Amino acid sequence: MVSHYTRISVLILLFSFKVSAQETQNSDQTAKRIDFANSITANDLSTLLYSFAADSMQGRMTATPGQKKAAEFLQNFYEAQGISGGLPGGGFYQNIPQEYFKSKYVKTDSENVVAIIPGSTWPQEYIVLSAHYDHVGAKGDTIYNGADDDGSGTVALLEMAQAFKQAADQGMGPKRSIVFLHVTGEEIGLYGSRYYTENPIYPLEHTVCNLNTDMIGRIDPNKAGNENYIYLIGSDKLSQELHDLSEQVNQEFIQMELDYTFNDENDPNRFYYRSDHYNFAKYNVPIIFYFNGVHEDYHQPTDTPDKIEYPLMAKRTQLIFHTAWEVANRDQRIYADKLENSASEKSDKR
């Protein structure tokens, strides 16, 4: 007869094996996650950006042949990676009618470019990664290439999409859907993101968060000598959960300075209101805006691919990738908890 103590010892041993196996599995998954993030490289970003911000794109002004060529470039990339278009039926272009743009510069329709990697567990919950792919065009023979603004954010999305697709192909796809949203019309009034949020392809109530990338390839002159940074704007405006998750991910994987200078409500630059995340925030979707700050080439013809700090840009892109990964795979979805807490406090005061 097996003694009581023997049975307890066997149970303890089996439990120890189970815990050890789980720890090994988690360790293996973390290692693979890091490998996927490390597939985002300075060399790949450079190759993409030299094509995307080339003179042939003619500055990518909204509703011009250059912008149309840029949209085709994005679609071709996603198709080559085997990533589906984000519209019903698999299309990539969300058409925006000319009359929607209250701008003298727009003479025809334009389009957002949308791709998606569906989630495996909660496919009807969405993380939207956004960047605007338009710029200010050309003046005569002078082309405004917009390498940093926002070629950098655009190709960062492409590299993150490739990394997520590699994970999916190896059985580690995101549990929630990842939407890659390239918006048009940002430079003339945030039109593309406003059109998307007024005509969402995926319901905003099921949109977990928006991570917006607008200028991440350069160094703010004020940060000279302290280049290992990125400005974060809006991370704590609606969701403390998202802010805390962002901080934790950075500490665990990247160790970059997260600078909140421009997150101040009294910031005279008002950057929180000046990029595409704001149109999501208006609908109470938690957001983070990733930004390197302005520099002497901002909106100048000298904003060219040779000025980009590619290793730093790769590190910043990996930070965004890890943050999106965490949001997509955590057991509980992110909510605008600050709104909920505020509503609860108001109710308590009644």
VEXMI-403800 format. One record per residue (C-alpha): residue in three letters; x, y, z; residue number from 1. Coordinates in nm, 4 decimals, padded with zeros to 6 digits, always signed. Layout:
<patis>
+---------+----------+----------+----------+-----+
: residuo :        x :        y :        z : num :
+---------+----------+----------+----------+-----+
:     ALA :        X :        Y :        Z : NUM :
...
+---------+----------+----------+----------+-----+
</patis>
This chain:
<patis>
+---------+----------+----------+----------+-----+
: residuo :        x :        y :        z : num :
+---------+----------+----------+----------+-----+
:     MET : +00.0000 : +00.0000 : +00.0000 :   1 :
:     VAL : +00.1308 : +00.3437 : -00.0998 :   2 :
:     SER : +00.1654 : +00.5625 : +00.2054 :   3 :
:     HIS : -00.0059 : +00.8996 : +00.2411 :   4 :
:     TYR : +00.3316 : +01.0720 : +00.2419 :   5 :
:     THR : +00.4365 : +00.8952 : -00.0767 :   6 :
:     ARG : +00.1234 : +01.0161 : -00.2567 :   7 :
:     ILE : +00.1907 : +01.3711 : -00.1400 :   8 :
:     SER : +00.5506 : +01.3478 : -00.2613 :   9 :
:     VAL : +00.4371 : +01.2249 : -00.6035 :  10 :
:     LEU : +00.1838 : +01.5069 : -00.6318 :  11 :
:     ILE : +00.4466 : +01.7650 : -00.5373 :  12 :
:     LEU : +00.6848 : +01.6185 : -00.7952 :  13 :
:     LEU : +00.4192 : +01.6221 : -01.0697 :  14 :
:     PHE : +00.3270 : +01.9816 : -00.9840 :  15 :
:     SER : +00.6950 : +02.0807 : -00.9977 :  16 :
:     PHE : +00.7300 : +01.9208 : -01.3422 :  17 :
:     LYS : +00.4181 : +02.1041 : -01.4618 :  18 :
:     VAL : +00.5430 : +02.4401 : -01.3335 :  19 :
:     SER : +00.8862 : +02.3776 : -01.4846 :  20 :
:     ALA : +00.7330 : +02.2850 : -01.8210 :  21 :
:     GLN : +00.5163 : +02.5983 : -01.8157 :  22 :
:     GLU : +00.8162 : +02.8171 : -01.7334 :  23 :
:     THR : +01.0130 : +02.6583 : -02.0174 :  24 :
:     GLN : +00.7255 : +02.7180 : -02.2588 :  25 :
:     ASN : +00.6927 : +03.0811 : -02.1514 :  26 :
:     SER : +01.0681 : +03.1277 : -02.1858 :  27 :
:     ASP : +01.0620 : +02.9788 : -02.5359 :  28 :
:     GLN : +00.7731 : +03.2045 : -02.6398 :  29 :
:     THR : +00.9517 : +03.5119 : -02.5062 :  30 :
:     ALA : +01.2673 : +03.4174 : -02.6964 :  31 :
:     LYS : +01.0689 : +03.3768 : -03.0185 :  32 :
:     ARG : +00.8902 : +03.7064 : -02.9574 :  33 :
:     ILE : +01.2276 : +03.8779 : -02.9258 :  34 :
:     ASP : +01.3395 : +03.7099 : -03.2482 :  35 :
:     PHE : +01.0335 : +03.8454 : -03.4287 :  36 :
:     ALA : +01.1028 : +04.1940 : -03.2936 :  37 :
:     ASN : +01.4668 : +04.1658 : -03.3976 :  38 :
:     SER : +01.3568 : +04.0935 : -03.7550 :  39 :
:     ILE : +01.2821 : +04.4673 : -03.7640 :  40 :
:     THR : +01.6232 : +04.5921 : -03.8746 :  41 :
:     ALA : +01.7900 : +04.9194 : -03.9649 :  42 :
:     ASN : +01.8855 : +04.7767 : -04.3030 :  43 :
:     ASP : +01.5293 : +04.6739 : -04.3918 :  44 :
:     LEU : +01.3887 : +05.0088 : -04.2799 :  45 :
:     SER : +01.6493 : +05.1894 : -04.4870 :  46 :
:     THR : +01.5746 : +04.9845 : -04.7979 :  47 :
:     LEU : +01.2025 : +05.0518 : -04.7690 :  48 :
:     LEU : +01.2378 : +05.4209 : -04.6899 :  49 :
:     TYR : +01.4771 : +05.4978 : -04.9748 :  50 :
:     SER : +01.2076 : +05.3618 : -05.2071 :  51 :
:     PHE : +00.9089 : +05.5140 : -05.0318 :  52 :
:     ALA : +01.0600 : +05.8628 : -04.9942 :  53 :
:     ALA : +01.2218 : +05.8644 : -05.3388 :  54 :
:     ASP : +01.1858 : +06.1556 : -05.5813 :  55 :
:     SER : +00.9644 : +05.9324 : -05.7957 :  56 :
:     MET : +00.6892 : +05.9636 : -05.5316 :  57 :
:     GLN : +00.6828 : +06.3407 : -05.5936 :  58 :
:     GLY : +00.6281 : +06.4217 : -05.2265 :  59 :
:     ARG : +00.3091 : +06.2104 : -05.1917 :  60 :
:     MET : +00.0680 : +06.5051 : -05.1776 :  61 :
:     THR : -00.2904 : +06.3898 : -05.1193 :  62 :
:     ALA : -00.4816 : +06.2948 : -05.4374 :  63 :
:     THR : -00.1798 : +06.3349 : -05.6672 :  64 :
:     PRO : -00.0130 : +06.0712 : -05.8866 :  65 :
:     GLY : +00.2693 : +06.0508 : -05.6308 :  66 :
:     GLN : +00.0282 : +05.9627 : -05.3507 :  67 :
:     LYS : -00.1388 : +05.7031 : -05.5730 :  68 :
:     LYS : +00.2005 : +05.5521 : -05.6474 :  69 :
:     ALA : +00.2766 : +05.5413 : -05.2732 :  70 :
:     ALA : -00.0541 : +05.3627 : -05.2081 :  71 :
:     GLU : +00.0347 : +05.1063 : -05.4741 :  72 :
:     PHE : +00.3751 : +05.0576 : -05.3104 :  73 :
:     LEU : +00.2030 : +04.9756 : -04.9797 :  74 :
:     GLN : -00.0440 : +04.7351 : -05.1371 :  75 :
:     ASN : +00.2330 : +04.5561 : -05.3256 :  76 :
:     PHE : +00.4286 : +04.5107 : -05.0044 :  77 :
:     TYR : +00.1376 : +04.3560 : -04.8168 :  78 :
:     GLU : +00.0507 : +04.1274 : -05.1053 :  79 :
:     ALA : +00.4127 : +04.0120 : -05.1294 :  80 :
:     GLN : +00.4024 : +03.9258 : -04.7573 :  81 :
:     GLY : +00.0758 : +03.7355 : -04.7912 :  82 :
:     ILE : -00.1078 : +03.9851 : -04.5690 :  83 :
:     SER : -00.4734 : +04.0445 : -04.6527 :  84 :
:     GLY : -00.6358 : +04.3730 : -04.7356 :  85 :
:     GLY : -00.8445 : +04.5093 : -04.4521 :  86 :
:     LEU : -01.1663 : +04.5864 : -04.6386 :  87 :
:     PRO : -01.4556 : +04.3432 : -04.6808 :  88 :
:     GLY : -01.3632 : +04.1114 : -04.9637 :  89 :
:     GLY : -00.9914 : +04.1668 : -04.9069 :  90 :
:     GLY : -00.9465 : +04.5057 : -05.0719 :  91 :
:     PHE : -00.6782 : +04.7449 : -04.9531 :  92 :
:     TYR : -00.8226 : +05.0880 : -05.0413 :  93 :
:     GLN : -01.0788 : +05.2776 : -04.8380 :  94 :
:     ASN : -01.1870 : +05.5372 : -05.0900 :  95 :
:     ILE : -01.2394 : +05.8944 : -04.9707 :  96 :
:     PRO : -01.4428 : +06.1151 : -05.2082 :  97 :
:     GLN : -01.2924 : +06.4397 : -05.3294 :  98 :
:     GLU : -01.5759 : +06.6419 : -05.1786 :  99 :
:     TYR : -01.4876 : +06.5149 : -04.8296 : 100 :
:     PHE : -01.1643 : +06.7144 : -04.8406 : 101 :
:     LYS : -01.2369 : +07.0779 : -04.7760 : 102 :
:     SER : -00.9122 : +07.1704 : -04.9442 : 103 :
:     LYS : -00.8212 : +07.3552 : -05.2605 : 104 :
:     TYR : -00.5301 : +07.1157 : -05.3066 : 105 :
:     VAL : -00.7468 : +06.8066 : -05.3599 : 106 :
:     LYS : -00.8711 : +06.7601 : -05.7168 : 107 :
:     THR : -00.9781 : +06.3949 : -05.7045 : 108 :
:     ASP : -01.0581 : +06.1095 : -05.4659 : 109 :
:     SER : -00.7931 : +05.9730 : -05.2318 : 110 :
:     GLU : -00.7656 : +05.6557 : -05.0256 : 111 :
:     ASN : -00.6542 : +05.5062 : -04.6981 : 112 :
:     VAL : -00.4595 : +05.1811 : -04.7311 : 113 :
:     VAL : -00.5649 : +04.9102 : -04.4855 : 114 :
:     ALA : -00.4301 : +04.5603 : -04.4139 : 115 :
:     ILE : -00.5074 : +04.3114 : -04.1379 : 116 :
:     ILE : -00.3694 : +04.0063 : -03.9600 : 117 :
:     PRO : -00.6748 : +03.8425 : -03.7969 : 118 :
:     GLY : -00.6623 : +03.7429 : -03.4319 : 119 :
:     SER : -00.6711 : +03.3778 : -03.3355 : 120 :
:     THR : -00.8737 : +03.4040 : -03.0122 : 121 :
:     TRP : -01.0559 : +03.7386 : -03.0177 : 122 :
:     PRO : -01.0598 : +03.8262 : -03.3895 : 123 :
:     GLN : -01.3334 : +04.0870 : -03.3390 : 124 :
:     GLU : -01.1145 : +04.2983 : -03.1116 : 125 :
:     TYR : -00.8736 : +04.5246 : -03.2987 : 126 :
:     ILE : -00.5440 : +04.7001 : -03.2360 : 127 :
:     VAL : -00.5015 : +04.9724 : -03.4987 : 128 :
:     LEU : -00.1454 : +05.0677 : -03.5897 : 129 :
:     SER : -00.1547 : +05.3910 : -03.7888 : 130 :
:     ALA : +00.0731 : +05.6242 : -03.9810 : 131 :
:     HIS : +00.0016 : +05.8838 : -04.2476 : 132 :
:     TYR : +00.1649 : +05.8165 : -04.5816 : 133 :
:     ASP : +00.0984 : +06.1520 : -04.7489 : 134 :
:     HIS : +00.3330 : +06.4501 : -04.7424 : 135 :
:     VAL : +00.3335 : +06.8048 : -04.8815 : 136 :
:     GLY : +00.4260 : +06.7275 : -05.2422 : 137 :
:     ALA : +00.6476 : +06.9369 : -05.4684 : 138 :
:     LYS : +00.6901 : +07.3015 : -05.5565 : 139 :
:     GLY : +00.8117 : +07.3273 : -05.9110 : 140 :
:     ASP : +01.1177 : +07.1047 : -05.9385 : 141 :
:     THR : +01.1679 : +07.0949 : -05.5613 : 142 :
:     ILE : +01.0411 : +06.7718 : -05.4059 : 143 :
:     TYR : +00.9523 : +06.7439 : -05.0384 : 144 :
:     ASN : +01.0353 : +06.3771 : -04.9805 : 145 :
:     GLY : +00.8993 : +06.3523 : -04.6253 : 146 :
:     ALA : +01.1413 : +06.0803 : -04.5176 : 147 :
:     ASP : +01.0827 : +06.1397 : -04.1468 : 148 :
:     ASP : +00.7367 : +06.2947 : -04.1891 : 149 :
:     ASP : +00.5975 : +06.0381 : -04.2185 : 150 :
:     GLY : +00.7921 : +05.7981 : -04.4328 : 151 :
:     SER : +00.9488 : +05.6745 : -04.1100 : 152 :
:     GLY : +00.6156 : +05.5828 : -03.9521 : 153 :
:     THR : +00.4911 : +05.4310 : -04.2769 : 154 :
:     VAL : +00.7775 : +05.1871 : -04.3248 : 155 :
:     ALA : +00.7781 : +05.1108 : -03.9500 : 156 :
:     LEU : +00.4240 : +04.9764 : -03.9970 : 157 :
:     LEU : +00.5437 : +04.7631 : -04.2881 : 158 :
:     GLU : +00.8240 : +04.6119 : -04.0826 : 159 :
:     MET : +00.5909 : +04.5439 : -03.7903 : 160 :
:     ALA : +00.3413 : +04.3802 : -04.0241 : 161 :
:     GLN : +00.6147 : +04.1553 : -04.1589 : 162 :
:     ALA : +00.7186 : +04.0584 : -03.8050 : 163 :
:     PHE : +00.3611 : +03.9794 : -03.6996 : 164 :
:     LYS : +00.3134 : +03.7739 : -04.0170 : 165 :
:     GLN : +00.6269 : +03.5727 : -03.9422 : 166 :
:     ALA : +00.4872 : +03.5030 : -03.5956 : 167 :
:     ALA : +00.1523 : +03.3963 : -03.7402 : 168 :
:     ASP : +00.3221 : +03.1662 : -03.9903 : 169 :
:     GLN : +00.5008 : +02.9971 : -03.6994 : 170 :
:     GLY : +00.1822 : +02.9455 : -03.4993 : 171 :
:     MET : +00.2249 : +03.2511 : -03.2758 : 172 :
:     GLY : -00.0164 : +03.4895 : -03.4416 : 173 :
:     PRO : -00.1809 : +03.7645 : -03.2345 : 174 :
:     LYS : -00.4867 : +03.6696 : -03.0285 : 175 :
:     ARG : -00.6517 : +03.9994 : -03.1241 : 176 :
:     SER : -00.6556 : +04.1336 : -03.4785 : 177 :
:     ILE : -00.3854 : +04.3785 : -03.5865 : 178 :
:     VAL : -00.4975 : +04.6449 : -03.8337 : 179 :
:     PHE : -00.2356 : +04.8363 : -04.0319 : 180 :
:     LEU : -00.3907 : +05.1705 : -04.1254 : 181 :
:     HIS : -00.2053 : +05.4034 : -04.3614 : 182 :
:     VAL : -00.4017 : +05.7263 : -04.3780 : 183 :
:     THR : -00.4030 : +05.9958 : -04.6403 : 184 :
:     GLY : -00.4688 : +06.3670 : -04.6011 : 185 :
:     GLU : -00.2942 : +06.4180 : -04.2676 : 186 :
:     GLU : -00.0896 : +06.7166 : -04.3786 : 187 :
:     ILE : -00.3966 : +06.9089 : -04.4927 : 188 :
:     GLY : -00.6131 : +06.8421 : -04.1880 : 189 :
:     LEU : -00.6110 : +06.4836 : -04.0515 : 190 :
:     TYR : -00.8690 : +06.3914 : -04.3159 : 191 :
:     GLY : -00.7843 : +06.0237 : -04.3666 : 192 :
:     SER : -00.8049 : +05.9280 : -04.0002 : 193 :
:     ARG : -01.1172 : +06.1392 : -03.9538 : 194 :
:     TYR : -01.2828 : +05.9626 : -04.2455 : 195 :
:     TYR : -01.1864 : +05.6241 : -04.1033 : 196 :
:     THR : -01.3283 : +05.6984 : -03.7585 : 197 :
:     GLU : -01.6482 : +05.8405 : -03.9100 : 198 :
:     ASN : -01.6732 : +05.5392 : -04.1429 : 199 :
:     PRO : -01.4907 : +05.2666 : -03.9498 : 200 :
:     ILE : -01.4136 : +04.9404 : -04.1238 : 201 :
:     TYR : -01.4002 : +04.7791 : -03.7795 : 202 :
:     PRO : -01.6308 : +04.9016 : -03.4997 : 203 :
:     LEU : -01.4692 : +05.1607 : -03.2763 : 204 :
:     GLU : -01.6291 : +05.0020 : -02.9695 : 205 :
:     HIS : -01.4254 : +04.6912 : -03.0490 : 206 :
:     THR : -01.1073 : +04.8870 : -03.1218 : 207 :
:     VAL : -00.8845 : +04.8218 : -02.8219 : 208 :
:     CYS : -00.6350 : +05.0985 : -02.8896 : 209 :
:     ASN : -00.4605 : +05.3021 : -03.1580 : 210 :
:     LEU : -00.0810 : +05.3183 : -03.1664 : 211 :
:     ASN : +00.0075 : +05.6047 : -03.3994 : 212 :
:     THR : +00.3554 : +05.6530 : -03.5449 : 213 :
:     ASP : +00.4377 : +05.9937 : -03.6912 : 214 :
:     MET : +00.8081 : +06.0856 : -03.7266 : 215 :
:     ILE : +01.0359 : +05.8353 : -03.5494 : 216 :
:     GLY : +01.3534 : +05.8510 : -03.7598 : 217 :
:     ARG : +01.5360 : +06.1604 : -03.6370 : 218 :
:     ILE : +01.6734 : +06.3204 : -03.3201 : 219 :
:     ASP : +01.5336 : +06.6355 : -03.1644 : 220 :
:     PRO : +01.8230 : +06.8863 : -03.1375 : 221 :
:     ASN : +01.7243 : +06.9312 : -02.7726 : 222 :
:     LYS : +01.8068 : +06.5623 : -02.7153 : 223 :
:     ALA : +02.1553 : +06.5732 : -02.8661 : 224 :
:     GLY : +02.3814 : +06.3531 : -02.6568 : 225 :
:     ASN : +02.0817 : +06.1614 : -02.5197 : 226 :
:     GLU : +01.9509 : +05.9907 : -02.8313 : 227 :
:     ASN : +01.8054 : +05.6780 : -02.6678 : 228 :
:     TYR : +01.4567 : +05.8251 : -02.6326 : 229 :
:     ILE : +01.1123 : +05.8562 : -02.7870 : 230 :
:     TYR : +00.8430 : +06.1087 : -02.7042 : 231 :
:     LEU : +00.5147 : +05.9494 : -02.5954 : 232 :
:     ILE : +00.1991 : +06.1545 : -02.6121 : 233 :
:     GLY : -00.1459 : +06.0599 : -02.4871 : 234 :
:     SER : -00.0671 : +05.7221 : -02.3334 : 235 :
:     ASP : -00.2339 : +05.8139 : -02.0034 : 236 :
:     LYS : -00.5088 : +06.0416 : -02.1319 : 237 :
:     LEU : -00.7760 : +05.7718 : -02.1519 : 238 :
:     SER : -00.6252 : +05.4505 : -02.0183 : 239 :
:     GLN : -00.3964 : +05.4053 : -01.7223 : 240 :
:     GLU : -00.3792 : +05.0363 : -01.8165 : 241 :
:     LEU : -00.2290 : +05.1193 : -02.1547 : 242 :
:     HIS : +00.0188 : +05.3632 : -02.0033 : 243 :
:     ASP : +00.1344 : +05.1126 : -01.7410 : 244 :
:     LEU : +00.1609 : +04.8345 : -01.9991 : 245 :
:     SER : +00.3694 : +05.0610 : -02.2231 : 246 :
:     GLU : +00.6090 : +05.1395 : -01.9387 : 247 :
:     GLN : +00.6390 : +04.7717 : -01.8437 : 248 :
:     VAL : +00.7080 : +04.6593 : -02.2009 : 249 :
:     ASN : +00.9775 : +04.9215 : -02.2432 : 250 :
:     GLN : +01.1459 : +04.8233 : -01.9175 : 251 :
:     GLU : +01.1411 : +04.4535 : -02.0052 : 252 :
:     PHE : +01.2458 : +04.4644 : -02.3695 : 253 :
:     ILE : +01.3856 : +04.7996 : -02.4881 : 254 :
:     GLN : +01.5068 : +05.0217 : -02.1995 : 255 :
:     MET : +01.4582 : +05.3477 : -02.3871 : 256 :
:     GLU : +01.3783 : +05.6815 : -02.2256 : 257 :
:     LEU : +01.0059 : +05.7449 : -02.2620 : 258 :
:     ASP : +00.9878 : +06.1228 : -02.2626 : 259 :
:     TYR : +00.6481 : +06.2781 : -02.1782 : 260 :
:     THR : +00.7459 : +06.6419 : -02.2344 : 261 :
:     PHE : +00.4813 : +06.6952 : -02.5025 : 262 :
:     ASN : +00.2141 : +06.5074 : -02.3076 : 263 :
:     ASP : +00.1693 : +06.8107 : -02.0826 : 264 :
:     GLU : -00.1776 : +06.9643 : -02.1192 : 265 :
:     ASN : -00.0082 : +07.3056 : -02.1236 : 266 :
:     ASP : +00.2361 : +07.2166 : -02.4014 : 267 :
:     PRO : +00.2173 : +07.5116 : -02.6442 : 268 :
:     ASN : +00.2904 : +07.2821 : -02.9421 : 269 :
:     ARG : -00.0383 : +07.0939 : -02.8825 : 270 :
:     PHE : +00.0997 : +06.7847 : -03.0560 : 271 :
:     TYR : -00.1728 : +06.5725 : -02.8968 : 272 :
:     TYR : -00.4206 : +06.7385 : -03.1334 : 273 :
:     ARG : -00.1992 : +06.7381 : -03.4421 : 274 :
:     SER : -00.1693 : +06.3796 : -03.5614 : 275 :
:     ASP : -00.4040 : +06.0986 : -03.6560 : 276 :
:     HIS : -00.4393 : +05.9372 : -03.3129 : 277 :
:     TYR : -00.6526 : +06.2338 : -03.2095 : 278 :
:     ASN : -00.9425 : +06.1227 : -03.4273 : 279 :
:     PHE : -00.9458 : +05.7924 : -03.2364 : 280 :
:     ALA : -00.9131 : +05.9642 : -02.8991 : 281 :
:     LYS : -01.2195 : +06.1769 : -02.9815 : 282 :
:     TYR : -01.4159 : +05.8510 : -02.9785 : 283 :
:     ASN : -01.2596 : +05.7415 : -02.6483 : 284 :
:     VAL : -01.0276 : +05.4845 : -02.8042 : 285 :
:     PRO : -00.7060 : +05.4666 : -02.5936 : 286 :
:     ILE : -00.4049 : +05.5894 : -02.7912 : 287 :
:     ILE : -00.0289 : +05.6322 : -02.7860 : 288 :
:     PHE : +00.1427 : +05.8752 : -03.0220 : 289 :
:     TYR : +00.5121 : +05.7955 : -03.0912 : 290 :
:     PHE : +00.7164 : +06.0967 : -03.2012 : 291 :
:     ASN : +01.0813 : +06.2022 : -03.2242 : 292 :
:     GLY : +01.0165 : +06.5777 : -03.2096 : 293 :
:     VAL : +01.0735 : +06.8407 : -03.4764 : 294 :
:     HIS : +01.4062 : +06.9291 : -03.6373 : 295 :
:     GLU : +01.5482 : +07.1711 : -03.8910 : 296 :
:     ASP : +01.4289 : +06.9607 : -04.1863 : 297 :
:     TYR : +01.0648 : +06.9422 : -04.0760 : 298 :
:     HIS : +00.8463 : +07.0241 : -04.3798 : 299 :
:     GLN : +01.1553 : +07.1131 : -04.5795 : 300 :
:     PRO : +01.2893 : +06.9564 : -04.9012 : 301 :
:     THR : +01.5870 : +06.8450 : -04.6932 : 302 :
:     ASP : +01.3788 : +06.5822 : -04.5070 : 303 :
:     THR : +01.5485 : +06.3021 : -04.6995 : 304 :
:     PRO : +01.6287 : +05.9340 : -04.6291 : 305 :
:     ASP : +02.0011 : +05.9953 : -04.5791 : 306 :
:     LYS : +01.9237 : +06.1989 : -04.2640 : 307 :
:     ILE : +01.7478 : +05.9125 : -04.0840 : 308 :
:     GLU : +01.9031 : +05.7427 : -03.7784 : 309 :
:     TYR : +01.8178 : +05.3885 : -03.8850 : 310 :
:     PRO : +01.9462 : +05.1866 : -03.5845 : 311 :
:     LEU : +01.7569 : +05.4182 : -03.3484 : 312 :
:     MET : +01.4495 : +05.4005 : -03.5703 : 313 :
:     ALA : +01.4646 : +05.0198 : -03.5593 : 314 :
:     LYS : +01.4777 : +05.0264 : -03.1787 : 315 :
:     ARG : +01.1789 : +05.2609 : -03.1621 : 316 :
:     THR : +00.9862 : +05.0394 : -03.4034 : 317 :
:     GLN : +01.0646 : +04.7341 : -03.1915 : 318 :
:     LEU : +00.9211 : +04.9175 : -02.8890 : 319 :
:     ILE : +00.5943 : +04.9765 : -03.0736 : 320 :
:     PHE : +00.5910 : +04.6158 : -03.1937 : 321 :
:     HIS : +00.6366 : +04.4812 : -02.8395 : 322 :
:     THR : +00.3633 : +04.7133 : -02.7101 : 323 :
:     ALA : +00.1214 : +04.6000 : -02.9812 : 324 :
:     TRP : +00.2145 : +04.2364 : -02.9117 : 325 :
:     GLU : +00.1377 : +04.2791 : -02.5418 : 326 :
:     VAL : -00.1962 : +04.4497 : -02.6033 : 327 :
:     ALA : -00.2942 : +04.1882 : -02.8620 : 328 :
:     ASN : -00.2108 : +03.8852 : -02.6481 : 329 :
:     ARG : -00.2983 : +03.9767 : -02.2884 : 330 :
:     ASP : -00.5930 : +03.7927 : -02.1334 : 331 :
:     GLN : -00.7933 : +04.1080 : -02.0611 : 332 :
:     ARG : -00.8450 : +04.3765 : -02.3246 : 333 :
:     ILE : -00.7435 : +04.7352 : -02.2623 : 334 :
:     TYR : -01.0245 : +04.9789 : -02.1853 : 335 :
:     ALA : -01.0519 : +05.3540 : -02.1431 : 336 :
:     ASP : -01.0437 : +05.3004 : -01.7682 : 337 :
:     LYS : -00.9936 : +05.6661 : -01.6875 : 338 :
:     LEU : -01.3328 : +05.7420 : -01.8398 : 339 :
:     GLU : -01.4893 : +05.4610 : -01.6397 : 340 :
:     ASN : -01.3262 : +05.5824 : -01.3179 : 341 :
:     SER : -01.4358 : +05.9378 : -01.3878 : 342 :
:     ALA : -01.7938 : +05.8263 : -01.4493 : 343 :
:     SER : -01.7869 : +05.6216 : -01.1285 : 344 :
:     GLU : -01.6568 : +05.9170 : -00.9258 : 345 :
:     LYS : -01.9313 : +06.1404 : -01.0628 : 346 :
:     SER : -02.1911 : +05.8786 : -00.9776 : 347 :
:     ASP : -02.0553 : +05.8487 : -00.6226 : 348 :
:     LYS : -02.0880 : +06.2249 : -00.5714 : 349 :
:     ARG : -02.4567 : +06.2258 : -00.6568 : 350 :
+---------+----------+----------+----------+-----+
</patis>
